[in-house]
Amino acid sequence: MKRTKQLLGAVSAIALVGLSTSPAFAAGTTAGDSITNNVSVAYQVGGVDQTEETASDTFTVDRKVDVVVAEVGGASTSVSPGETQAAITFDVTNSSNDVVDLDLSIVQSTTDDFDISNVQFYLDDGNGIFDAGDTLITFLDEMAEDETRTVHVVGDTPISATNGQTADVALIADAHAGGGAAALGAELTDTAGANTAGIDTVLADLAGDEDVANQGDFSDTDTYVVAGADIVVTKASTVVSDPINGTTNPKAIPGATIEYCITVANAAGAATATGVNVNDVLPADVTYDAGFGIFVDGDATCASGVAGGSFDATDNEVDGVLSDIAASITRSLYFRVTID
């Protein structure tokens, strides 16, 4: 700063003018911008106006790094056992005052019921839904100041997962230097020591679900919840008649007619079971009763069914398809054989 050397009179007026070279954003003035402050001092000597003295100061705005990750929707994502490419969705915002790259990773909870596998990240195409228009990525490239992008975390659910089990997955976005398109920049760290004339870096992020504050990253968690069918299959046999006693207290002797009853029950609160196929290979010492046929979609007592299904004589197998089985519903398939 230049200081006036003419000190003979009193200062009559001081004008202070502050100038900034860029507008203000929510993220703040852009890193690397120069802020210049000009000052002018007017004064008199012996009542005569003197030439104003001026001075200026310029400094460079430093980089403030702040990343925000927020789960979208506020609800858990329902999945089925064995489901592949199930998506949970996050909005990732660069609240920094500079362009950054954001490296993406996940943390899976150690206190939930299962882990997802084959994890991938997809950049949403603008409709907020995971679909064929989204782009497979490993990091977010060249995130502008105040820019938000939607990311889908996609993974597979193990077939062993059961109804009501959960998997908690946190998405972490970690700030790296921007400026190099299609390449992840170096991870940003705090500038050590005193302020420099160049662009220093200050990590200003808060603590997320799986990270601590002031490390340049942030995380939020979403949950997969298994909504699986809870199926119990039961097979029972009843002696219908025999050649000696008829239908009165019949016994399972050669020539007796046996009715097989196969029930498929879905538990309360479970997801609907679809595509229910029943395949029953008959033992070698019985003969399928074609005259009675096969009945499907019966009730829990193997009554009220409708004719359906088929018999494969080559494999000695009874096959049938049951209608969808909702929670707390039991359907059955039943047929008859003769003991050889």
NORDAQUI-V233509 format. One record per helix or strand of 2 or more residues. SS is the DSSP state (hx for helix, st for strand). FROM is the first residue (numbers start at 0). TO is the last residue. If there is no record, write none. Layout:
# NORDAQUI-V233509
{{SS/FROM/TO} {SS/FROM/TO}}
This chain:
# NORDAQUI-V233509
{{st/10/19} {st/33/44} {st/47/48} {st/52/59} {st/62/64} {st/66/70} {st/76/78} {st/85/93} {st/99/107} {st/116/122} {st/134/136} {st/138/142} {st/147/155} {st/165/176} {st/200/202} {st/216/225} {st/230/241} {st/256/265} {st/275/280} {st/285/287} {st/293/297} {st/305/306} {st/309/311} {st/316/321} {st/329/338}}
